[in-house]
């Protein structure tokens, strides 16, 4: 059980820093939604959706390659230096391509109608992409060399600088939405300089074409995989933007604009951050963890146990946020004279449980990838995530014109769920791990039934809504915890470290 304690310890370090960073960064949501209308906030969402898509090309799978090969500490300097130089060259090339395509891409992002600063916003987007690409491998080195506290300090510093600059540029200098991107770029630059303070000596490593060829071969399947992931995360904004007035009125019986819909969706999507936080902090600790114990004979049992504990934590997050989302968005924010999410955006709250469920499936996908990663069968990831992206495109086309925002959220669940189940089947052939998939689906079913059935239950019980929902949460967890841990084989998971 000692390795699981290491996993928990690293998860808490990464997690606490991520939670604090996300919490500080999340203050920007009430700040932005209180100052900008949904149309303007929708434009911000579109630009960040584009950043997410383009980051896949700027990084071209090198984060995963470095985590795989960087564990060879004898060659780490050469590996680090080779990847960083390749990322710099690739980043400059893609920046040139974006500059040449500025006119058509600006139109796609609605920047042509935003303000006189549209070209400025586009250039800031390019800068963010290049700087963030150069920070990927240095942060991976901090994870691989087991320096979670340095990692946490730098991430917190980035968010602190970002939110401080947002306040200064918007409140003091009276900038518009371009302030959001300028603050992001400056914070990323400072953080990049900071992480170079830890990893600078590794730049002296010798260039190796053979190493680069090997790492690109390993990492390239992560490009379509990463692209498909980002398609699942961001493409729905562009489909929502394509809605016409007649379709919007048929769905909502209100004359909203497509930009308004995107803004509301983007704000409510942020509420899924609680599940996303759990998944991300788990992933940060999980990848170095399973590589560290991949050669142990009892590793499959250990990995299966970790999945069960992950599901318990995910169920708690799903139930808490799903049941109390209306109370969460109404939390007043001191000094800002607004709530966590401005009331103008509450019309999209029904999508939140769907998005929480989608991120839960994403957590499954991360757990199931262990066998593929260890056995270096990463080429299958491209096929699986390509299927997920195809589902996203087809179902968005089918559901968004009929269901609007809810159609986009349901599509995300279908895509991530399909990817997770297929990866499970494939990964089990590479490495047999007792994940207990039936129990996991049982856990998800109990939690989902509790959230979507809570309103009906509350109507039949003459008690305050918050009390009824609290009782539902407790009862659901009392079912879920035994369901996950019953008959858990702890003996086979003992590993000497």
Secondary structure, 3 states (H helix, E strand, C coil): CHHHHHHHHHHHHHHHHHHHHHHHHHHHHHHHHHHCCHHHHHHHHHHHHHHHHHHHHHHCCHHHHHHHHCCCCCCHHHHHHHHHHHHHHHHHHHHHHHHHCHHHHHHHCCHHHCCCCHHHHHHHHHHHHHHHHHHHHHHHHHHHCCCHHHHHHHHHHHHHHHHHHHHHHHHHCCCCCHHHHHHHHHHHHHHHHHHHHHHHHHHHCCCCHHHHHHHHHHHCHHHHHHHHHHHHHHHHHHHHHCCCHHHHHHHHCCCCCHHHHHHHHHHHHHHHHHHHHHHHHHHHHHHHHHHHCCCCCCHHHHHHHHHHHHHHHHHHHHHHHHHHHHHHHCCEECCCCEECCCHHHHHHHHHHHHHHHHHHHHHHHHHHHHHHHHCCCCHHHHHHHHHHHHHHHHHHHHHHHHHCHHHHHHHHHHHHHHHHHHHHHHHHHHCCCCCCHHHHHHHHHHHHHHHHHHHHHHHHCCCCHHHHHHHHHHHHHHHHHHHHHCCCCCHHHCCCC
